[in-house]
Amino acid sequence: MKDAWFHKRGPSEGTGYGVKNAKGWAVTAVFLVLVALVAMSAFYVPELLHTSPFFTLLVVLGAAIVLLVAFVAIIMTHSDG
């Protein structure tokens, strides 16, 4: 994979994965925006839809976990390490 979005860092670069190109930055930016929207929905949804704050919090936490797992899966499948 020559054009992987993320790359595994070497010993001199630290641990984990680094963003390699513009596609990787775009995926990261979309992930951060989605997480911010999900977090904001925890506040606004109970007011707008008159749902239980606790139930809304559980749904929001579930959505955040799904987004995190999806992001890690994208990193693992589009990395060169």
C-alpha positions in Angstrom: 0.0 0.0 0.0 2.0 3.0 -1.2 -0.8 5.5 -0.7 -1.9 4.5 2.8 -3.8 7.2 4.7 -2.0 6.5 8.0 1.4 5.1 8.8 2.8 3.2 11.7 5.4 5.4 13.4 8.9 4.3 13.8 10.8 4.1 17.1 12.1 7.7 16.7 8.6 9.0 16.0 6.8 7.7 19.1 4.1 5.1 19.2 0.9 4.4 17.4 -0.1 5.8 14.0 0.5 9.1 12.3 -1.5 10.8 9.6 0.3 10.4 6.3 -1.6 12.4 3.6 -4.6 14.6 2.9 -7.1 11.7 2.9 -6.0 10.7 6.4 -6.4 14.3 7.6 -9.9 14.4 6.0 -10.9 11.2 7.7 -9.6 12.4 11.0 -11.4 15.8 10.6 -14.7 14.1 9.7 -14.4 11.8 12.8 -13.7 14.8 15.1 -16.7 16.7 13.7 -19.0 13.7 14.1 -17.9 13.1 17.7 -18.5 16.8 18.4 -22.0 16.6 16.9 -22.8 13.5 18.9 -21.6 15.2 22.1 -23.7 18.3 21.4 -26.7 16.1 20.7 -26.5 14.9 24.3 -27.5 18.4 25.4 -30.0 19.4 22.6 -31.9 16.2 22.0 -33.7 16.0 25.4 -34.8 19.7 25.0 -36.0 19.3 21.4 -37.6 15.9 21.6 -38.5 15.8 25.3 -36.7 12.5 25.9 -35.2 11.3 29.1 -31.7 12.8 29.6 -30.4 9.4 30.9 -31.7 7.5 27.9 -30.3 10.1 25.6 -26.9 9.9 27.3 -26.8 6.1 26.9 -27.6 6.5 23.2 -25.0 9.1 22.7 -22.4 7.0 24.5 -23.3 4.1 22.3 -22.9 6.3 19.2 -19.6 7.6 20.3 -18.3 4.1 20.9 -19.5 3.0 17.4 -17.7 6.0 15.9 -14.5 5.2 17.8 -14.5 1.6 16.7 -15.2 2.6 13.1 -12.4 5.1 13.1 -9.9 2.6 14.5 -11.1 0.1 11.9 -10.4 2.6 9.2 -7.0 3.3 10.6 -6.2 -0.4 10.7 -7.4 -1.1 7.1 -5.8 2.0 5.5 -2.4 2.0 7.2 0.9 0.9 5.8 2.1 -0.6 9.1 
